[in-house]
Structures are given as C-alpha cells and as structure tokens.
Amino acid sequence: MVQAYILIQTEVGKATSVAETISEIPGVLTAEDVTGPYDVIVKAEAETVDELGRMVVARVQKVEGITRTLTCPVVHL
C-alpha cells in the first residue's frame, strides 16, 4: 500500500465543500479543513504509486473549487 498526504488550495469559501466531496472518493482515508497556506489536507492510499497518481489526477483534481494540489507520498525510512 502507498499512502500520501494531498495538500489542497481552494477558492475562497470552498474548503468545506471540497473536503466533503473528496472524503467520498474511494481510497481517501481522511479529508479535513485546515488553516494556513493550504485549505484542505487529505490522507489517501492506493495499491501502487501509479494508482495513487491516477486517483489524484482523475478524481481529486476534478473536484470543483480546487485551485492547486501538492501530493506528498509517505516514506518509511
């Protein structure tokens, strides 16, 4: 399993609706509104890095109200 944190910037006032919509995507473990330079932080998992990438591009980035994403894969050193 590959896990990642997805940091999301949204349009003003859209953080809650973005988090709610993303939380329904298969593979998303949590989606929470936060304060700071990002508006929503998502923890997601997939079987492979490629599958994770497809989830982000095909599902997450298409959610209305998102302006930018940054995907940070979890590593175990």
Helices and strands as residue ranges (DSSP letters): E 2-10, H 15-22, E 28-33, E 40-46, H 49-55, I 56-60, E 66-73
